[in-house]
Each structure stands twice: as structure tokens, then as C-alpha cells.
């Protein structure tokens, strides 16, 4: 099994969605976890849009990336889902061999009416799911090489 860590700032939305998708769609090849620099609370917008497609994130807890590393957890792939285009800080993993950067807007920054924010969250959900599918396709046959 390939261990993957998804990281964002608060572990409240993007990394949680990616973890849920990979643990479902890639369950035969991958074990996913997620964490953040400053763990917060799960974004209710994300809970709602994930529930629309059958994923219950309502009981998920947020986790600290620093706690994971203090515990000695090791990962074959680390995926940073921070908004690098807007200067959002994200941790650096100098010893990790497979680090991917997926730049996604932070749902905490979504503006507009509730329905407009939900539409943005649905679009984000779609993009993250597509990236997860690409990750599965790219790495599922690489178990021996990671």
C-alpha cells in the first residue's frame, strides 16, 4: 500500500476532501491521511458538498502535520493542496522524494451568497477528485518504486 499525506493550512477542507476521495477511489492501492499547519474545524461548506455525493465528513477531526511527524509517520507521497498562487504558506518537506503541489483556492476565502459559495465548493470538489484520479492512475502501479 502507498501511504499518502494531504496537507493544507487548516486541514479543514481541501486536504479532507482529497483524503476522502483517495481512501475511497484508491482503496486497493493507497492509504491516505490529511493534516494541516494550524488545524481548525471542518468547513461546513465542504461537509455539505461532500455529503451531496455520499461522503460524510461531519465527524472528521482536523490533525496537525507536526504531530504526525513527531509520531514518526512516513509517507511515500506528500501532496500540498495550499493556495500557492495567492501566497498561502505550506510546509516544506526537504527529505520527501515525492512531493506534489496542487494549488487550490481556500474555501475559507470564498465570497458571495451561500449558493455562490456552494457552487465554488462544488467546483473545488470536482477539481480535487480529478487530481486524485490522476494520482491513482500515475502511482498505483509504482508500489515497488516508492
Rosetta blueprint (number, residue, H / E / L):
1 X L
2 X E
3 X E
4 X E
5 X E
6 X E
7 X E
8 X E
9 X L
10 X L
11 X L
12 X L
13 X L
14 X H
15 X H
16 X H
17 X H
18 X H
19 X H
20 X H
21 X H
22 X H
23 X H
24 X H
25 X H
26 X L
27 X L
28 X L
29 X L
30 X E
31 X E
32 X E
33 X E
34 X E
35 X E
36 X E
37 X L
38 X L
39 X L
40 X L
41 X L
42 X L
43 X L
44 X H
45 X H
46 X H
47 X H
48 X H
49 X H
50 X H
51 X H
52 X L
53 X L
54 X L
55 X L
56 X L
57 X L
58 X L
59 X L
60 X L
61 X L
62 X L
63 X L
64 X E
65 X H
66 X H
67 X H
68 X H
69 X H
70 X H
71 X L
72 X L
73 X L
74 X L
75 X L
76 X L
77 X E
78 X E
79 X E
80 X E
81 X L
82 X L
83 X L
84 X H
85 X H
86 X H
87 X L
88 X L
89 X L
90 X L
91 X L
92 X L
93 X L
94 X L
95 X L
96 X L
97 X L
98 X L
99 X E
100 X E
101 X E
102 X L
103 X L
104 X L
105 X L
106 X L
107 X H
108 X H
109 X H
110 X L
111 X L
112 X L
113 X L
114 X H
115 X H
116 X H
117 X H
118 X H
119 X H
120 X H
121 X H
122 X H
123 X H
124 X H
125 X H
126 X H
127 X H
128 X H
129 X H
130 X H
131 X H
132 X H
133 X H
134 X H
135 X H
136 X H
137 X H
138 X H
139 X H
140 X H
141 X H
142 X H
143 X H
144 X H
145 X H
146 X L
